[in-house]
Amino acid sequence: FIHLEKYRNIVLLLLLMSGISPVQAQRVRIWDRTETPQEVLKRYVDEKDTTDLMFTLQYIDAHFQEFKGQNIFALLNDGAKGSEMENIAYLPVYYSLIRQYYRALGDKPKTLEYALKLYHLLSKKGEPKSILWMIVDIGNIFYFEKDYDQARAFYGKAESIARKNNLNYALSVIYLNYGMIADQQKDYALALRKYEKSCEYRILAGNEKTLASTYVKMANTFIHLKDLDAALRYIHLTEEY
């Protein structure tokens, strides 16, 4: 996501919903190697030695905040270039880390570039769930650029995958995003229909606890419609959740 203060809360929320990493299931918390992460990456760049490389990439991912201000990302870029020619198994992790780095910098073109690279790579590997969330993430980038047609197109691609795989939680996120687009375009009746659909999918997915994220958007939409009684009702529901 592009960090815009106006949308800070919804950005944080949707990052939690849609932000995935190819290595998040294997978080590494403790560094127990004799070399530093920088030395491991440099050895791979200089010698194509993959010893401890995956461990290192997972460690950087798990401790991203500690590394984002360091020059380690020059090594990640060099490592990714090498992996594009060989050792393609490491590429999803490289691309994911580089994308995180550019997103933290607020570099929109580079964030999109690596999101698209990762999308094409995951598509080749045939990982539908990972592909779905990557497509949603690309849609989110276009959303914050106010290119709503492109955002909707990517959300539509993600919706197709979610339907084929019966992923109700993903559908709930996608319909929330559809509603946000409609809100931005001042089509408040459509926004409410999309939010209601999002709620249905959240319940089907067993994610009632996240209904508050949709209810707060619905309350805001009712305020635009000057239906303050309905807005107050959803504000109270949000508070309860």
C-alpha positions in Angstrom: 0.0 0.0 0.0 1.0 3.6 -0.5 1.0 5.3 2.9 -1.5 8.1 2.9 -2.4 9.6 6.2 -6.0 10.1 5.3 -6.5 6.4 4.9 -4.1 5.3 7.6 -6.5 3.1 9.5 -7.9 1.3 6.5 -4.4 0.9 5.0 -3.3 -0.8 8.2 -6.4 -3.0 8.2 -6.1 -4.1 4.6 -2.4 -4.7 5.0 -3.3 -7.2 7.7 -6.0 -8.7 5.5 -4.0 -8.9 2.2 -0.3 -8.6 3.1 1.2 -12.0 2.7 4.8 -13.1 2.3 6.1 -16.3 0.7 8.1 -17.0 3.8 5.6 -15.9 6.6 4.8 -19.4 7.5 8.5 -20.0 8.4 9.4 -17.0 10.5 13.0 -17.1 11.9 13.5 -15.2 15.1 17.1 -16.0 16.2 20.3 -15.4 14.3 22.6 -18.3 15.2 25.1 -18.2 12.2 28.8 -17.2 12.4 28.4 -14.8 9.5 26.2 -11.7 9.4 23.2 -11.6 7.1 25.1 -9.2 4.9 28.0 -11.6 4.6 25.7 -14.5 3.7 24.1 -12.3 0.9 27.5 -11.1 -0.3 28.8 -14.6 -0.5 25.8 -15.6 -2.6 26.3 -12.6 -4.9 30.0 -13.1 -5.3 30.2 -16.9 -5.3 26.7 -18.2 -5.9 27.0 -20.1 -2.6 23.5 -20.8 -1.3 24.6 -21.9 2.1 22.3 -20.3 4.7 20.7 -18.2 2.0 17.0 -19.2 2.7 17.5 -18.9 6.4 19.0 -15.4 5.9 16.1 -14.2 3.7 13.6 -15.5 6.2 15.4 -13.8 9.0 15.4 -10.5 7.1 11.7 -10.9 6.4 11.0 -11.6 10.1 13.1 -8.6 11.2 12.4 -6.3 8.4 12.2 -3.1 10.5 15.8 -3.7 11.7 17.1 -3.9 8.1 15.0 -1.4 6.1 17.4 1.5 6.7 20.6 -0.4 5.9 22.4 -1.0 2.6 21.5 -4.7 2.7 18.9 -4.0 0.0 21.6 -3.3 -2.6 22.7 -6.9 -1.9 19.1 -8.1 -2.2 18.8 -6.5 -5.6 22.1 -8.1 -6.8 21.0 -11.4 -5.4 17.6 -11.2 -7.2 19.4 -10.5 -10.4 21.5 -13.6 -10.0 18.5 -15.7 -9.0 16.7 -14.6 -12.2 19.3 -16.6 -14.1 19.5 -19.6 -11.7 18.3 -20.6 -8.3 14.8 -19.4 -9.2 13.4 -21.0 -6.0 14.8 -17.9 -4.1 13.1 -15.3 -6.3 9.7 -15.1 -4.6 11.5 -14.3 -1.3 13.8 -11.8 -2.9 11.0 -10.0 -4.8 8.8 -9.9 -1.6 11.6 -8.3 0.4 12.5 -5.8 -2.2 8.9 -4.9 -2.6 8.6 -4.3 1.1 11.6 -2.1 1.0 10.3 0.1 -1.8 6.8 0.3 -0.2 8.5 1.5 3.0 10.3 4.2 1.0 7.0 5.3 -0.6 8.5 4.5 -4.1 5.2 3.7 -5.9 6.6 2.7 -9.3 9.1 0.3 -7.8 6.5 -1.1 -5.4 4.2 -1.9 -8.4 7.1 -3.2 -10.5 8.1 -5.8 -7.9 4.4 -6.6 -7.2 3.9 -7.4 -10.9 7.2 -9.4 -11.0 6.0 -11.5 -8.0 2.6 -11.9 -9.5 4.0 -13.3 -12.8 6.4 -15.6 -10.9 3.7 -17.0 -8.7 1.4 -17.4 -11.7 4.0 -19.6 -13.3 4.4 -21.6 -10.1 0.6 -22.1 -10.0 -0.1 -21.1 -6.4 -3.7 -19.8 -6.5 -3.9 -18.4 -2.9 -0.6 -16.6 -3.1 -1.5 -15.3 -6.6 -4.9 -14.1 -5.3 -3.4 -11.9 -2.5 -0.7 -10.6 -4.8 -3.4 -9.5 -7.3 -5.3 -7.8 -4.4 -2.2 -6.0 -3.4 -1.6 -4.7 -6.9 -5.3 -3.6 -7.0 -4.6 -1.7 -3.7 -1.7 0.1 -5.3 -3.9 1.3 -8.1 -6.7 2.2 -5.6 -4.4 4.6 -3.8 -3.3 6.0 -7.1 -7.0 6.7 -7.7 -6.9 4.6 -10.9 -10.1 2.9 -9.9 -10.7 1.1 -13.3 -7.4 -0.7 -12.9 -8.0 -1.4 -9.3 -11.4 -2.9 -10.0 -9.9 -5.0 -12.9 -7.3 -6.6 -10.5 -9.9 -7.1 -7.8 -12.0 -8.8 -10.4 -9.2 -11.2 -11.3 -8.7 -12.0 -7.6 -12.5 -12.5 -7.3 -12.4 -15.2 -10.0 -9.7 -17.1 -8.2 -11.5 -16.8 -4.9 -14.7 -18.1 -6.3 -13.0 -21.1 -8.0 -11.4 -22.0 -4.7 -14.3 -21.2 -2.4 -12.3 -18.6 -0.5 -15.0 -16.6 1.4 -12.6 -14.6 3.5 -10.8 -13.4 0.3 -14.2 -12.5 -1.2 -15.1 -10.5 1.9 -11.9 -8.4 1.4 -12.5 -8.0 -2.3 -16.0 -6.8 -1.8 -14.9 -4.4 0.9 -12.5 -2.9 -1.7 -15.2 -2.7 -4.3 -17.3 -0.8 -1.8 -14.4 1.6 -1.1 -14.1 2.3 -4.8 -17.8 3.0 -5.1 -17.5 5.3 -2.0 -14.7 7.3 -3.7 -16.8 7.7 -6.8 -19.7 8.9 -4.7 -21.9 5.9 -5.7 -23.1 5.4 -2.1 -25.9 3.0 -2.9 -23.5 0.7 -4.8 -21.0 1.1 -2.0 -23.6 -0.1 0.6 -24.5 -3.2 -1.5 -20.8 -4.1 -1.8 -20.2 -3.7 1.9 -23.3 -5.8 2.7 -21.9 -8.5 0.4 -18.6 -8.3 2.2 -20.3 -8.8 5.5 -22.1 -11.9 4.2 -18.8 -13.4 3.1 -17.1 -12.6 6.4 -19.9 -14.5 8.2 -19.6 -17.4 5.8 -15.8 -17.4 6.5 -16.3 -17.4 10.2 -14.7 -14.0 10.5 -17.4 -12.1 12.3 -14.8 -10.4 14.5 -13.6 -8.4 11.5 -17.1 -7.1 10.7 -16.2 -3.9 12.4 -13.9 -3.0 9.6 -16.9 -3.1 7.2 -19.4 -1.5 9.6 -17.3 1.6 10.1 -17.2 2.1 6.3 -21.0 1.6 6.1 -21.5 4.2 8.9 -19.4 6.7 6.9 -21.4 6.0 3.8 -24.7 6.6 5.6 -23.3 9.9 6.8 -22.7 10.9 3.2 -26.3 9.9 2.5 -27.4 12.0 5.5 -29.1 9.0 7.0 -27.7 9.7 10.5 -29.9 7.1 12.3 -28.5 4.3 10.1 -25.0 5.7 10.6 -25.4 5.7 14.4 -26.6 2.1 14.3 -23.5 1.0 12.5 -21.3 3.1 14.7 -22.8 1.2 17.7 -22.3 -2.1 16.0 -18.7 -1.2 15.3 -18.2 -0.3 18.9 -19.6 -3.6 20.0 -17.3 -5.6 17.8 
